């Protein structure tokens, strides 16, 4: 279980981030670190819905759900000598209430600076938030990731992050959370209708990623979904034949919704 879940997070590049306790009346005057709470022992618990392929099925996906907990461990330095923080990640069954059920899955690093917050996870470095915090700010948050076309990380290519809904309320479950910011990271697709391939006879793709942060709370919501669809295989008469008579869709996704925090 531990190995497969580590691979899931590697593929999806999940960043479970935290908030800081500063207040500011003007978001443009805030530091990105204001949306983190980088103190030892601080944690956020989420429901994690993992979207994965159904075994032995060319096109179907299913959802596996867990609880995830990210805990700030200690102050460290990154490979450039900058002050950073180590964060431990744990999982347990969705309906568990036992502390003994938490399993350590991964460790990642947060590096806050005056102008940007970077997250390094499974050797992937993301620029999660930058200055200024306003709806005119657009940045390439995956600049440091090797997104060579055809490579295993090409679905991260050319993402343009942007702020939306600054200062709005957001409801990850039933309770609204005030003073949030939304980061739309990417929204691309071709040959898509209702989040599914438009036709079995047409190649298609979809990449969508969004994160929502609350002031003094942290990351309260994340949704990331990507897939590629190859059109079905047909013979010279146009009839479906193996290996993919219904097309072939690959990819995966993840959804995080905050349950609680300390």
C-alpha positions, 0 to 999 in steps of 0.5 A: 500500500505504501509504495502504490500511494507514494507513486500516486502522489508522485504522479499527481504532484499533490501539495498539501499546504498550510497557512500563517497567522498574519492578517492584512486588509489588502491582499496585494500587501500580503506575503505568500507565506501569510497563507501557511502556518509553518510551526512544528506540530501544525496539521490539516486533515483532509478527505482524499479522493484518489481517481484511478483506472479500473483494472482491466478496463480501457476507459473506466476510472474509479475513486478510492477515498482516505483521510490524509494528514499533513503535519509540519515537522521541523525547520530545515534548509533546502539545497540552496541553503534557504530556510525551509520546512519539512512536512510529513504526510500520513494516510488512514482509512476514510472512516477511521478515528484511531490515531494508530491507523495513520501510516506515514506515506511521504515527506515534502518540503516548503520553502517560503520567501518574500515573493514566492512559496515553493513546494518540493515533492518527489523531486518536483518543485512547484511555485505555489503562490507568488506576489502580488496577490491579485487577479492580474497575476499570472505565473508559470508555476511548473517552470522547474519541472521537466515536461518534455513532450511524451515524457511521464510529466508532460501533463504539467507542461505550460501551466499558467497559474492565476488568482481568482475569487480573492477574499471570497467564502468557499465551502469544502464540505458543509461549512463555509470558510471565509477569506479564501483565495483560489488558484486556477493552475490549468484548464485545458482540453480537446475533444471533451464533453461533460469531462469525457471524450466527445467521441470514441473515434477522436483523440482527446485530452483533459488537464484541470487543476485548482487549489483554494487557500483560506487565510489562517487555515491553509489549503482547504480544497484541491482538485486535479484531473488529467487524462489522455484518450486514444481513439478506438482501433478499427480495421479496414472496414471500420469495425472495432478490433483489439487492442482498444475497440472502445478507445483507451483512456489513461491518467488519474486525479485527486480531490482534497477537502479539508475536514479539520485543522489545529 
